[in-house]
């Protein structure tokens, strides 16, 4: 599913900054990206440490730009810009101290146009990647939250791929109905990037009023609000999972459903359900999970799992750059 993204990137050269330059996983992915030539990697870190780490791993990073925070020529300009952006919330000393950290420096590096996208989180927590993005990059007009989703795929046994998108599994803990609308829209946008034709199920333990409770009401309200936006994709809810994915069950539990038991986008009522579900599908179903893929920001910024490998870094770099 990445081939189409790679073709897009070949026609639209882009720069992606990695906040953890010395990490061997980052270096392995960056070396591969540099060799393949469709995306320009930029590494943040002390050049001596980055080069030593590359040498230890027998990696060729010749020609890859390494940005040293301590010697960056526009550091003072960056400080001034961050003070302006965080006026009333961070003083100059705090901005300066934060910009000595690669997560904040990398985010400002994108904000000021030195790079198009950012990928971090190999050693930082999700919060440490997302917080600077919220403070400096901020949400797109019309968006109130940052959303996230995972794309899961595996071979379908017919020479193609079976793919689904799930949200929100990483960012929004207890989304309200309005948040769920944004999560659904963001997940659809990401799914389309992968060539998935979206059919959205707003999931619950209830199908069309079979159960009662605040969570059921929330998912029903979210569905109504989503449909009121006149989406250009079919959506239905509240639905139990079987009614969302099994046509025979859908015909019994949700007759006339717009997705008829063929959903491929799953929106969960909270992060507990989403995070548990995607990991179960990944581990028990033999799916590859790509994400979390963030949406709603003014620039492409994504978070890696601290348990990621170099292949995952490589793929997430492509996905991130393709979000432009």
Beta strands, then each sheet from edge to edge (+ up, - down):
strand 1: 15-18
strand 2: 40-44
strand 3: 65-67
strand 4: 117-120
strand 5: 147-155
strand 6: 161-167
strand 7: 199-203
strand 8: 234-239
strand 9: 265-267
strand 10: 288-295
strand 11: 300-303
sheet 1: 3+ 2+ 1+ 4+ 11+
sheet 2: 8+ 7+ 9+ 6+ 5- 10+
end
